Amino acid sequence: MTATHPLHPSRMGLSATLSLDAAPARVSWCRSAAGAVLDAWGVETHARETAVLILSELLSNAVQHGAAPITVRLTLDRWEGALVGTVEDAGAGWPTPADRDPAEMIEGGRGLLLVGMLATRWGVTRCAGAAGKRVWWCQAVPYLGLEVLR
């Protein structure tokens, strides 16, 4: 007979979804809303700031180069210590990191380079059955105060 162990309550994860139009002013609103969500989840300050910076870069790209509707999803697996974020838009363009020297990029083009440096992993997938893409990232978050019994 195999014993089954229930999942720790935090194993189910926490998630939040934000939807917005492609107006540049909405980037600031979404950054603030995402920061408030991460604060409510108890995400440590450095990890929160990193997530908001990554989100800001990806969201700015979606607003500038993509098309509405734009959907942001954040999922926190407290048990594994991982945050996964996605920014989905209906635009047909495909994000690619700039292949220039970052010192030459005065007015932009550094966003995906920053994402690559800050995220544990990141990538892009096409949305099934429709135009658009989903840019995702994953980052480690520190221990979130879970009680581990041995």
C-alpha positions as CSV (number, residue, x, y, z in Angstrom):
1,M,0.0,0.0,0.0
2,T,1.4,3.4,-0.9
3,A,0.9,6.3,1.4
4,T,-0.2,9.5,-0.1
5,H,0.9,12.8,1.3
6,P,-1.3,15.8,0.8
7,L,0.3,18.8,-0.8
8,H,1.5,21.6,1.4
9,P,-1.2,24.3,1.1
10,S,1.3,26.7,-0.5
11,R,2.2,24.1,-3.1
12,M,-1.0,25.0,-5.0
13,G,0.6,28.4,-5.7
14,L,-0.7,31.9,-5.9
15,S,-1.6,33.6,-9.1
16,A,-2.9,36.9,-10.4
17,T,-4.0,38.2,-13.8
18,L,-4.0,41.8,-15.0
19,S,-5.5,42.8,-18.3
20,L,-4.9,46.2,-20.0
21,D,-5.0,48.0,-23.2
22,A,-1.9,49.1,-25.1
23,A,-1.7,52.6,-23.8
24,P,1.8,53.6,-22.5
25,A,0.3,55.1,-19.3
26,R,-0.9,51.6,-18.4
27,V,2.7,50.3,-17.9
28,S,3.1,52.4,-14.8
29,W,-0.3,51.2,-13.5
30,C,0.6,47.6,-14.1
31,R,4.0,47.9,-12.4
32,S,2.3,49.3,-9.3
33,A,-0.5,46.7,-9.3
34,A,2.1,43.9,-9.7
35,G,4.2,45.3,-7.0
36,A,1.2,45.4,-4.6
37,V,0.4,41.7,-5.5
38,L,4.0,40.6,-4.8
39,D,4.0,42.5,-1.5
40,A,0.7,40.9,-0.5
41,W,2.3,37.5,-1.3
42,G,5.3,38.3,1.0
43,V,7.9,38.3,-1.8
44,E,11.2,39.7,-0.5
45,T,12.1,43.2,-1.6
46,H,15.0,42.4,-4.0
47,A,13.0,39.7,-5.7
48,R,10.0,41.9,-6.0
49,E,12.0,44.8,-7.5
50,T,13.6,42.4,-10.0
51,A,10.2,41.0,-11.0
52,V,8.7,44.5,-11.4
53,L,11.7,45.6,-13.6
54,I,11.4,42.5,-15.8
55,L,7.7,43.0,-16.1
56,S,8.2,46.7,-16.9
57,E,10.6,45.8,-19.8
58,L,8.3,43.1,-21.3
59,L,5.2,45.2,-20.8
60,S,6.8,48.2,-22.5
61,N,7.7,46.0,-25.5
62,A,4.1,44.7,-25.7
63,V,2.7,48.2,-25.6
64,Q,5.2,49.6,-28.1
65,H,5.4,46.7,-30.5
66,G,2.5,44.5,-29.8
67,A,-1.3,44.9,-29.9
68,A,-4.2,44.9,-27.4
69,P,-5.4,43.1,-25.5
70,I,-2.4,42.6,-23.2
71,T,-2.6,40.1,-20.3
72,V,-0.1,39.8,-17.5
73,R,0.0,36.7,-15.3
74,L,2.1,36.2,-12.2
75,T,2.3,32.8,-10.5
76,L,4.2,32.2,-7.3
77,D,5.1,28.7,-6.2
78,R,6.1,29.3,-2.6
79,W,7.0,25.7,-2.0
80,E,9.6,25.6,-4.9
81,G,10.6,29.3,-4.4
82,A,9.8,30.2,-8.0
83,L,7.9,33.1,-9.6
84,V,6.7,32.8,-13.2
85,G,5.4,35.8,-15.1
86,T,3.9,36.1,-18.6
87,V,3.1,39.1,-20.8
88,E,0.8,38.1,-23.6
89,D,-0.3,40.4,-26.5
90,A,-2.1,40.0,-29.8
91,G,0.7,41.5,-32.0
92,A,2.3,39.4,-34.7
93,G,5.9,40.7,-34.1
94,W,8.4,38.5,-32.4
95,P,10.8,39.9,-29.7
96,T,14.5,39.3,-30.3
97,P,17.4,40.6,-28.2
98,A,19.4,43.3,-29.8
99,D,22.8,42.1,-31.2
100,R,24.5,45.4,-30.7
101,D,26.9,46.5,-28.0
102,P,24.7,47.7,-25.0
103,A,26.9,50.9,-24.8
104,E,25.6,51.8,-28.3
105,M,21.9,51.5,-27.3
106,I,21.3,55.1,-26.0
107,E,17.5,55.2,-26.6
108,G,16.4,51.7,-26.0
109,G,16.9,48.1,-27.2
110,R,18.3,46.9,-23.8
111,G,15.1,45.5,-22.4
112,L,15.5,41.9,-23.4
113,L,19.2,42.0,-22.5
114,L,18.1,43.0,-19.0
115,V,15.5,40.3,-18.9
116,G,18.2,37.8,-19.9
117,M,20.5,39.0,-17.1
118,L,17.8,39.1,-14.4
119,A,15.6,36.1,-15.1
120,T,16.6,32.5,-14.3
121,R,15.0,31.6,-17.7
122,W,12.9,33.3,-20.2
123,G,11.4,32.7,-23.6
124,V,8.6,33.4,-26.1
125,T,5.8,31.1,-27.3
126,R,3.1,31.7,-29.9
127,C,-0.5,31.8,-28.6
128,A,-2.4,28.8,-29.8
129,G,-4.9,29.4,-32.5
130,A,-4.4,33.1,-32.7
131,A,-2.0,35.9,-33.6
132,G,0.1,37.0,-30.7
133,K,2.7,35.7,-28.4
134,R,3.4,35.1,-24.8
135,V,6.8,36.2,-23.3
136,W,7.5,34.5,-20.1
137,W,10.2,34.5,-17.4
138,C,11.0,32.6,-14.3
139,Q,13.0,33.7,-11.3
140,A,13.9,32.3,-8.0
141,V,12.5,33.9,-4.9
142,P,14.0,33.4,-1.5
143,Y,12.6,31.3,1.3
144,L,9.2,32.6,2.1
145,G,8.9,31.6,5.8
146,L,7.4,28.2,5.2
147,E,7.6,25.9,8.2
148,V,9.4,22.7,7.3
149,L,8.9,19.7,9.6
150,R,11.2,16.8,9.6
